Amino acid sequence: MDNTRPHPYGPDIEASAATGGGRDLLAQVAGQSLPPLVQALASVLDRVDDALFDFMQKSVPAQDQPVFMDAMRVLRRERAGIEQRFRDHLAGAFAALARRQPQLAESAYASQSDGLSLVSEDDLDVQLSAKMLAGSLQKDFGGVLAQIEQRLGWLAGHVELDGDSNPVGGAHLAAAVYVALRPCEVELAPRLILFKICERELPAGLAPAYDGLNRTLIEAGVLPQLRPVKARDAAPEQAPDETPADEPSAPAAAAPASLGPAPANATASRVSSEQERALFSALHELLKNYRQNHYGAPVAPDPSARLLSARETLTVLGLLQGELPPGLREAIEDPGQSLVQRIKAELIASAGRIGCDPATTRLTPADEDAVDLVGMLFDVILDERELRAQVRSLIGRLIVPFIKVALLDRRMFLEKTHPARRLLNALAEACEGNSGETPQEKQLLGKVQEVVDRLVAEFNEDLAIFQTLEEEFRAFLDQHRKRVEAAERRAAEAQRGRERLEQARARAALELADRVGDRELTPTLDLLLRRYWSHHLSVVLLREGESSEAFRSALHCADALIAAFDNAAQGVNILPRLSSLRGGLEPVLLSSGCAGDAAAECLRALSEELRRLARGEEAIQEAAPIAISEPPPVPTSAVPAREEPSTLLKLVSNRDALDYDPADAERIRQLAVGTWVEFVGENGEPQPAKYSWVSPISGRLMFVNRRGVRVCVASAEELAAMMKQRRLLVRPVNTAFERAMHQVLGRLHTPAPQPSPIRATA
């Protein structure tokens, strides 16, 4: 793949990058940057003894303390090797970049497992700790690393770098720590604590290293137009108009129109740019037209009606927040009702509780826009996501708090990092597809219930609570994801084991077919070759490979048996040949558990059949009874994934019989791992699934549910056939908020039947 791209800083820089000077400078930069990075790790190792000792004294029972003492001794003894392995990993990442083939940090973890072997529980925990360290470093130094990525990529010849391929990024540093510590004989508990110590101590040494590297690149004239960012500066927040144009949640698709000036007590700054005001105005017109076309709202509202002030609207919403009216609860539980109309009706009806006449009171246009937008947002979330009735009611309780957020801080619709938006995404992720069947799922739903209860009880227009709850819930959700990732790894390893077994059996069948041809073998010989010999060859392929002596011996055995059969068919005495075959047949029979008397009986039956064939006597029609009629299953070290009953797939193995669009198949091949799709069952119910893994053997894609359990394994062609049947849909957006806003924009442009009128409850 061509990683080059036009450089945004002009033709002079473009021409310079095309020369070899950039790569020479890259080698110098690597040599200068590695010592400070290794020194940063060395500074951490200087403090490891004290940190482990303090932790052991405070938190470790006396009987477990020797584990920590041993860890301290091992780390002191192997410190030089740890630093060298750390340096070697980073040097390898630089070398790969110099070849214009950036190395992904993830490969450091994948390279530790081989063949069919599963990642152990302990090593999986260590890998997860390393990835948490990577995320922490990326969060701490995102701004300066983004500049370093651009500059290093330019030096390598306009190579695209990201957080996982930047040789000095958080991902590679964490992978380097993982690689450096892996050979050390340190138990799991102190090993995990080591990563926590790195998470706490490593940034102090990295800050000057990153600043120095960035400064060196600038002084060398590498993209000096980029304004330098200090390593300890917070990553600059993305301005609303910098949202990527290809995102469905860009301001044109998600911004609330003309929400009016924020109240005096609003915590967010006003939207002031001309572009944003134009976008708000455009969406305001869409909402106004939608109300007119769908609900018959008057184009010119009654000027004599009393408008609720921002403070009054927030007060009424506060009354509704603690206890939803029965009519609103009914609309939440009933997908056939419009939340938008019900919310506004209940809000106006409740205005009587603060002394306003509902008959002559209405919302301001800005407030009505906010209510409509949030109502439509939750309409989509509740209808489009796979939510149980109980969970639907739970998420529905968030409607009123989120209307208040929309009135207080319109940037919720513009900023992906807004705490309220992030909280809603996290809660929806935890609830979607969660049937509460397992203890972990029940625990997750219980945490969602706790968060919703706290938000409803404590939100009093101070938006800080959203950030507090979001951070707490994200930490809990991260622990849940660890279990899901473990299940995904097991599902992938199990599938890989199955495919290696399929591959080995197919190879054995091909080798046998090449040798047998159109011969009609005697019954016992046919049984021996098709069952026991094929089984033996499959085992040899899996365990030792086709370059092994055992593989060659097995092929020689089959050749000798076929030759003996051909000689017998020509009337040649085959007894001497059979005697010489005994040594080659024994491992074939033994791998199927056929030994001793059973093996002797098998050989006697084979000899008798071939003697009769050589004498021209009538052939025996059935194989002689053998002690073991079926060979045992081919052993693999892959643990089968827990299967779930599913009627989603009715696929065929003959790709020529599939009806699919080749463009769809190519699109599926280009999907990124982690993409969410929807399989539509025969009953029309969508089932979300994540693209988790692609087989390096068959190219088939594996999809898992939110518990990490396999739900589908299919080729790109089979999946393309499902797309043509509308049984597979690729989700354009993964998070609840972004996807819902994309759907809302579509609704605003699409005519819909007018809903039946409803009355507010008293």
Buried (B, 14 or more C-beta within 10 A) or exposed (E): EEBEEEBEBEEEBBEBBEEEEBBEBBEEBBEEBBEBBBBBBBBBBEEBBEBBBEBBEEEBEEEEEEBBEBBBEBBEEBBEEBBEBBBBBBBBBBBBBBEBEBBBBBBBBEEBBEBBEBBEEEBBBBBBBBBBBBBBBBEBBBBBBBBBBBBBBBBBBBBBBBBBBBBBBBBBBBBBBBBBBBEBEBBBBBBBBBBBBBBBBBBEBBBBBBBBBBEBBBEBEBBBEBEBBEBBEEBEEEEBEEBEEEBBBBBBBBBBBBBBEBBEEBBBEEBEEEEBBEBBEBBBEBBBBBBEEBBEEEEEBEEEEBBBEBEBBBBBBBBBBEEBBEBBBBBBBEEEBBBBBBBBBBBBBBBBEBEBEBEEBBBBBBBBBBBBBBBBBBBBBBBBBBBBEEBBBBBBBBBBBBBBBBBBBBBBBBBBEBBBBBBBBBBBBBBBBBBBEEEBBEEBBEBBBBBBEBBBEEBEBEBEBBBBBBEBBBEBBEEBBBEBBBBBBBBBBBBBBBBBBEBBBEBBBEBBEEBBEEEEBBBBBBBBBBBBBBBBBBBBBBBEEBEEEBBEBBBEBBEBBBBBBEBBBEEEEBEEBBEEBEEBBBBBBBBBBBBEEBBEBBBEBBBBBBBBBBEEEEEBEEBBEBEBEEBEEBEBEBEBBEEEEEEBBEBEEEBEEBEBEEEBBEBBBEBEEEBBBBBBEEEEEBBBBBBBBBBEEBEBBBBBBBBBBBBBBBBBBBBBBBBBEEBBBBBEBBBBBBBBBBBBBEBBEEEEEEBEEBEBBE
